[in-house]
Amino acid sequence: MRGVVAKTLKDATCRWPEPLRSAEWRYCKNCEHIHECEYGVTFESSQIPNIWFKDGTQDGLRSITMAPAYPSNQSIKAGDQVGVRLLLLGANAIDVRDAVIHNIQIAGASNLLGPNRLGFRVTSAAPQQSRSVSMSELIQPQVDRPEVIPAVKIQLNTPMFLKQSESRSTTRRKQANLSPTFSELFANCMRIVSRSFSVYTPGELEQSVNFRNLKDLAGTVEPREHNWVRFDQNKYSNRQRKGFSMVGVTGSAVFQNVPRELVPWLELGGQLGIGSHRVAGAGIFTAALAY
């Protein structure tokens, strides 16, 4: 669904005429209009200042997430309904919400969904809900002995697709992570949250947060129990006209003795989604006290 809507929105708002749009500007990186059109400010990745991200990892944040309800049926038929959560990051993306919803309706009427070219329609759109996040929610005062929460439960709301960290991978090619550690979960939360702030409040977060200290604290957290379940899914790409398989996990885990200053990063990372395919709704979870 995300790919169908993206194509429809690009066709409607791209400043370049055909055939340039489908040839030279099939991909929009370095386009002079990327911050002006509705497609550019939502579906294209924002450039992040190369300050503390290593080379090759400073871009990739997209301001839109389209998350179909999970779990849902493996197959659908005419008349079925599926809820979709639309998440927009930043003022520019939020300002074009109506244009995005309008093009979701156009995409549905164009019968382009999946290899069987299905159609759909938007039956209702919930009122917009907005939340502003301040860096003060993430930055905790440095103390000699950080306050510790006895146990925190991570409950996945959608499947999560992570790769094993370099220290755990046994092959040159990173494998699917079927039992993520707290440190791996936190590192992915820190990555997506810090990238968000680096795009929308450039230059501020890296001057205020000791990322090394947070990473070291996360490395001290041990699991109390975990209930990860392997999840296999086939994905179809409208742009590439082919499908491929993905391997991830569902389920939950409980971690003990979690430093309190790590929790806001977990909570926000869980709302944004972490890992691969977060733009399609993967990697969404809740972090809560466990007893």
C-alpha positions as CSV (number, residue, x, y, z in Angstrom):
1,M,0.0,0.0,0.0
2,R,2.8,2.4,0.9
3,G,4.5,1.9,-2.5
4,V,1.2,2.5,-4.4
5,V,0.5,5.7,-2.5
6,A,4.0,6.9,-3.0
7,K,3.8,6.5,-6.8
8,T,0.5,8.2,-6.9
9,L,1.7,11.2,-4.8
10,K,4.9,11.5,-6.8
11,D,3.0,11.5,-10.1
12,A,0.7,14.2,-8.8
13,T,3.3,16.5,-7.2
14,C,6.7,16.0,-8.8
15,R,8.0,19.2,-10.4
16,W,9.7,17.3,-13.2
17,P,7.7,16.4,-16.4
18,E,7.7,13.0,-18.0
19,P,10.0,11.4,-19.3
20,L,12.5,13.1,-16.9
21,R,10.5,12.0,-13.9
22,S,10.7,8.3,-14.7
23,A,14.3,8.4,-16.1
24,E,16.7,10.9,-14.6
25,W,14.6,11.6,-11.5
26,R,13.3,8.1,-10.7
27,Y,15.1,8.6,-7.4
28,C,14.9,12.1,-5.9
29,K,18.2,12.4,-4.0
30,N,19.8,15.8,-4.8
31,C,16.7,17.1,-6.5
32,E,16.4,20.9,-6.1
33,H,12.7,20.6,-5.4
34,I,12.8,17.8,-2.8
35,H,11.9,20.2,0.1
36,E,9.0,21.8,-1.9
37,C,6.8,19.0,-3.2
38,E,4.5,16.9,-1.1
39,Y,6.2,13.7,-2.2
40,G,9.7,15.0,-1.3
41,V,8.8,16.0,2.3
42,T,7.2,12.7,3.1
43,F,8.4,9.7,1.2
44,E,12.0,10.8,0.4
45,S,14.8,10.6,3.0
46,S,16.0,13.7,4.7
47,Q,19.7,14.5,4.7
48,I,21.2,14.4,8.2
49,P,24.3,16.5,9.1
50,N,27.3,14.2,9.1
51,I,28.4,15.1,12.6
52,W,28.3,12.0,14.7
53,F,26.9,9.4,12.3
54,K,29.5,7.4,10.5
55,D,29.9,7.8,6.7
56,G,27.1,6.2,4.8
57,T,24.5,6.2,7.6
58,Q,23.6,9.9,7.8
59,D,20.6,9.7,5.5
60,G,17.6,7.5,5.4
61,L,15.0,9.1,7.7
62,R,11.6,9.3,6.0
63,S,8.9,11.5,7.5
64,I,6.0,9.1,6.8
65,T,5.0,5.8,8.1
66,M,2.0,3.8,6.8
67,A,1.2,1.0,9.2
68,P,-1.6,-1.5,8.3
69,A,-3.3,-3.0,11.3
70,Y,-1.5,-6.0,12.8
71,P,-2.4,-8.8,13.0
72,S,-4.6,-9.0,9.9
73,N,-5.7,-11.8,7.6
74,Q,-3.2,-13.5,5.3
75,S,-5.6,-12.9,2.4
76,I,-8.4,-10.4,1.8
77,K,-11.6,-10.3,-0.2
78,A,-13.9,-7.6,-1.5
79,G,-15.6,-5.8,1.4
80,D,-12.9,-6.5,4.0
81,Q,-11.6,-3.5,6.0
82,V,-8.1,-2.8,7.2
83,G,-7.1,0.0,9.5
84,V,-4.0,2.0,8.6
85,R,-2.0,4.3,11.0
86,L,-0.5,7.3,9.2
87,L,2.4,8.9,11.1
88,L,4.0,12.1,9.9
89,L,7.2,13.6,11.4
90,G,7.9,17.3,11.3
91,A,5.9,20.4,10.4
92,N,6.5,20.1,6.6
93,A,5.1,16.5,6.4
94,I,2.2,17.3,8.8
95,D,1.2,20.3,6.6
96,V,0.6,18.0,3.6
97,R,-1.5,15.5,5.5
98,D,-4.6,16.3,3.5
99,A,-2.7,15.8,0.2
100,V,-1.5,12.4,1.4
101,I,-4.9,11.2,2.3
102,H,-6.3,12.5,-0.9
103,N,-3.7,10.6,-2.9
104,I,-4.5,7.4,-0.8
105,Q,-8.0,7.7,-2.2
106,I,-6.7,8.2,-5.7
107,A,-4.3,5.2,-5.4
108,G,-7.2,3.0,-4.3
109,A,-9.3,4.0,-7.3
110,S,-6.4,3.2,-9.6
111,N,-6.5,-0.6,-8.9
112,L,-2.7,-0.9,-8.4
113,L,-2.4,-2.7,-5.0
114,G,-0.3,-5.9,-5.2
115,P,0.4,-8.3,-8.1
116,N,-3.3,-8.8,-8.6
117,R,-3.9,-5.0,-9.0
118,L,-6.6,-4.6,-6.4
119,G,-8.6,-1.5,-5.6
120,F,-9.6,0.0,-2.3
121,R,-11.3,3.1,-0.9
122,V,-10.9,5.2,2.3
123,T,-14.1,4.8,4.3
124,S,-13.1,7.2,7.1
125,A,-10.2,9.3,8.3
126,A,-9.7,9.9,12.1
127,P,-9.1,13.4,13.3
128,Q,-5.5,14.5,13.3
129,Q,-3.6,13.9,16.6
130,S,-0.4,15.8,17.1
131,R,2.4,15.5,19.7
132,S,5.4,17.7,20.3
133,V,8.5,16.1,21.8
134,S,11.0,18.2,23.6
135,M,14.7,17.2,24.0
136,S,14.2,17.8,27.7
137,E,12.2,14.5,27.8
138,L,15.3,12.7,26.6
139,I,18.1,14.4,28.5
140,Q,18.5,13.4,32.1
141,P,20.9,15.0,34.6
142,Q,24.2,13.0,35.0
143,V,24.5,11.3,38.4
144,D,27.0,9.0,39.9
145,R,24.4,6.3,40.5
146,P,21.6,6.3,37.9
147,E,18.1,5.4,39.2
148,V,17.3,1.8,38.1
149,I,13.9,0.4,37.2
150,P,13.6,-3.3,38.4
151,A,12.0,-4.6,35.2
152,V,10.8,-3.2,31.8
153,K,8.7,-5.2,29.3
154,I,9.1,-4.6,25.6
155,Q,5.9,-5.8,23.8
156,L,5.9,-5.8,20.0
157,N,2.8,-4.4,18.4
158,T,4.0,-5.2,14.9
159,P,6.7,-7.6,13.6
160,M,10.2,-6.3,14.0
161,F,13.0,-6.9,11.4
162,L,16.5,-6.4,12.9
163,K,19.9,-7.7,11.7
164,Q,22.4,-9.2,14.2
165,S,25.0,-6.8,15.4
166,E,28.6,-7.3,14.1
167,S,29.7,-8.8,17.4
168,R,27.0,-11.5,17.2
169,S,27.0,-12.3,13.5
170,T,28.8,-15.5,12.5
171,T,28.9,-14.7,8.8
172,R,30.1,-11.8,6.7
173,R,26.4,-11.2,5.7
174,K,24.4,-10.1,8.7
175,Q,21.6,-12.5,9.6
176,A,18.1,-11.9,10.9
177,N,18.1,-11.2,14.6
178,L,15.7,-13.6,16.2
179,S,16.6,-12.9,19.8
180,P,17.5,-9.2,20.1
181,T,19.3,-8.0,23.3
182,F,18.4,-4.9,25.2
183,S,21.5,-3.2,23.9
184,E,20.5,-3.9,20.3
185,L,17.0,-2.7,20.8
186,F,18.2,0.5,22.5
187,A,20.8,1.2,19.8
188,N,18.1,1.1,17.2
189,C,15.8,3.3,19.3
190,M,18.7,5.8,19.8
191,R,19.4,5.8,16.1
192,I,15.9,6.6,14.9
193,V,15.2,9.1,17.7
194,S,18.5,10.9,17.3
195,R,18.1,11.1,13.5
196,S,14.6,12.6,14.0
197,F,16.0,15.4,16.2
198,S,19.0,15.9,13.9
199,V,16.7,16.6,11.0
200,Y,14.2,18.8,12.8
201,T,16.5,20.5,15.4
202,P,19.9,20.4,13.7
203,G,23.0,20.9,15.8
204,E,21.2,20.7,19.2
205,L,21.0,17.0,20.2
206,E,24.6,16.1,19.6
207,Q,25.7,19.0,21.8
208,S,23.5,17.9,24.7
209,V,23.5,14.1,24.8
210,N,26.4,11.8,25.8
211,F,25.6,8.9,23.4
212,R,28.6,6.8,24.5
213,N,27.4,6.9,28.1
214,L,23.8,5.8,27.1
215,K,25.3,3.0,25.0
216,D,27.4,1.8,27.9
217,L,24.4,1.9,30.3
218,A,22.3,-0.1,27.8
219,G,25.1,-2.7,27.7
220,T,24.6,-3.4,31.4
221,V,21.0,-4.5,31.1
222,E,20.3,-8.2,31.2
223,P,17.2,-10.2,30.2
224,R,14.8,-11.7,32.7
225,E,12.7,-13.5,30.2
226,H,12.0,-13.4,26.5
227,N,9.2,-14.7,24.3
228,W,10.4,-13.9,20.8
229,V,8.7,-15.8,18.0
230,R,10.1,-16.0,14.5
231,F,8.0,-14.2,11.9
232,D,8.2,-14.9,8.1
233,Q,6.5,-12.5,5.6
234,N,6.5,-12.1,1.9
235,K,6.8,-8.6,0.6
236,Y,5.9,-7.3,-2.9
237,S,7.6,-4.2,-4.4
238,N,5.6,-2.3,-6.9
239,R,8.7,-0.3,-8.1
240,Q,10.8,-3.5,-8.6
241,R,7.8,-5.6,-9.8
242,K,8.9,-8.5,-7.7
243,G,8.5,-10.1,-4.3
244,F,10.9,-11.2,-1.6
245,S,10.8,-12.9,1.8
246,M,11.6,-11.2,5.2
247,V,12.4,-12.8,8.5
248,G,11.8,-11.1,11.8
249,V,10.2,-11.6,15.2
250,T,7.0,-10.9,17.2
251,G,6.4,-11.3,20.9
252,S,7.9,-9.7,23.9
253,A,10.8,-9.6,26.4
254,V,11.4,-8.5,30.0
255,F,14.7,-6.8,30.9
256,Q,15.8,-6.2,34.5
257,N,17.6,-3.3,36.2
258,V,17.0,-0.7,33.4
259,P,18.5,2.7,34.1
260,R,15.6,5.2,34.1
261,E,17.3,7.6,31.7
262,L,17.1,5.0,28.9
263,V,13.3,4.6,29.1
264,P,12.3,7.8,27.3
265,W,14.4,6.7,24.3
266,L,12.7,3.3,24.4
267,E,9.2,4.8,24.6
268,L,9.7,7.2,21.6
269,G,11.6,4.6,19.6
270,G,8.7,2.2,20.0
271,Q,6.2,4.8,18.7
272,L,8.4,5.6,15.7
273,G,9.2,2.0,14.9
274,I,12.7,0.6,14.6
275,G,14.6,-1.7,12.3
276,S,14.0,-2.4,8.6
277,H,10.7,-1.5,7.0
278,R,9.6,0.8,9.8
279,V,8.2,3.1,7.1
280,A,5.7,0.3,6.4
281,G,4.8,0.0,10.1
282,A,7.3,-2.6,11.3
283,G,9.1,-2.4,14.7
284,I,6.4,-0.6,16.7
285,F,6.3,-1.6,20.4
286,T,5.4,-0.4,23.8
287,A,7.8,-0.2,26.8
288,A,6.1,-0.6,30.2
289,L,6.9,-1.5,33.8
290,A,7.0,-5.2,34.4
291,Y,6.1,-7.0,37.7
